[in-house]
Amino acid sequence: MGLRAIPKGPLREGFTTGTSATAAAKAALVSIIKQEKQDLVNVQLPIDKVLTIKIHTNDYQSNWAKCSVIKDAGDDPDVTNGAEVGCEVQLTTNKDIVFIGGEGVGTVTLPGLELNVGEPAINPVPRQMMENAVKKLLHDYDLECGVTISVFVTDGKKLAKRTLNERVGIMNGLSILGTTGIVKPYSSASYIASIVQGIDVAVANGIDELVINSGGRSEKYLKALFPDTSAQGFIHYGNWIGETLKKIKTAPIKKVTIGIMLGKAVKLAYGKTDTHSCISSWNKDFVSNIAASCGYDEQIQNEIKNLNMAGRLIELFSFNEDELFYQRLLEKCYEQTKVIINKTALDIYLIGKDGSYIKYINK
């Protein structure tokens, strides 16, 4: 997911890949029934709301049709924003509704997800949305037949490289997602769902020790420290350390290693487990008090209060394991974390920008 500035003013909601696929499936079936090209279709969402979705392409024959929709994520910086999501629909002589993963839709290869190994990565809610829409049309038009729905995402395999799909065993494409049908801009829901999914997959594959970290850069450094840990053993918490720890608390995880950078560490130490800069800022008085407890004089304490970024603390305190300030800071992080996962073994590593690290020494 690329970074972009948050737009000013009210943020526009979008719709999910699941809603996109449902619109395409419904439009495709209507075009078969009416033998007419469809321009718009209404989609019933799981939240008791109806969206009108524009159809991008629509080809049809007597018992086959193909439709697509351009997925609109609103003002959310979603990797699938603007992607072409579609369905090929084929009428069959039986009465089953069968889902197939077409081009750009991934396949489940590891246990632990809501889907069985070997199935296309079309999540349960989007499946239900499509099934409901198709069944209603079959009933309304008194059709005694079944339907095969092949969902596709143009360039989905390429787009999937920008997600964590492969880590949780979804290979060769994207997942068709959505629980409400809509995308709320800059919502934490999708990221937290990926955290939960990652931990579920780890547990299902026999992993009981996790290395959690904020993202790609810190993980790269941690992989050098834990070369024997499989990819599924690394979990990105992003800005949601608290949500990650709450999920771990409910799972059979024996040990957690947290890799954390200084900007997030000062927030976690103060008890801020949602570390996004829009949600929480670092408490300079709290950090200054940590320095005071380590014996630093008032001048250093005042210099802390004049810093504009927590990352600049390394200008005041040498970044090494013997520096009492960092050990005391990590002690606070340890205490805050243990409040949530009190029965799980815990190590904490403070990660420097160059890959250097300080391990918390729990005495």
Buried (B, 14 or more C-beta within 10 A) or exposed (E): EEEEEEEEEEBEBBBBBBBBBBBBBBBBBBBBBEEEBBEEBEBBBBEEEEBEBEBBBBEBEEEBBBBBBBBBBBBBBBBBBEBBBBBBBBBEEEEEBEBBBBBBBBBBBBBBBEBEEEBBBBBEBBBEBBBBBBEEBBEEEEBEEBBBBBBBBBEBBEBBEEBBBBBBBBBBBBBBBBBBBBBBBBBBEBBBBBBBBBBBBBBBBEBEBBBBBBEEBBBEBBBEBBEEBEBBBBBBBBBBBBBBBBBBBEBEBEEBBBBBBBBBBBBBBBBBBBBBEEEBEBBBEBBBBBBBEBEBEEEBBEBBEEBEEBBBBBEBBEBEBEBBBBBBBBBBBBEBBBEBBEEBEBBBBBBBEEEEBBBBEEE
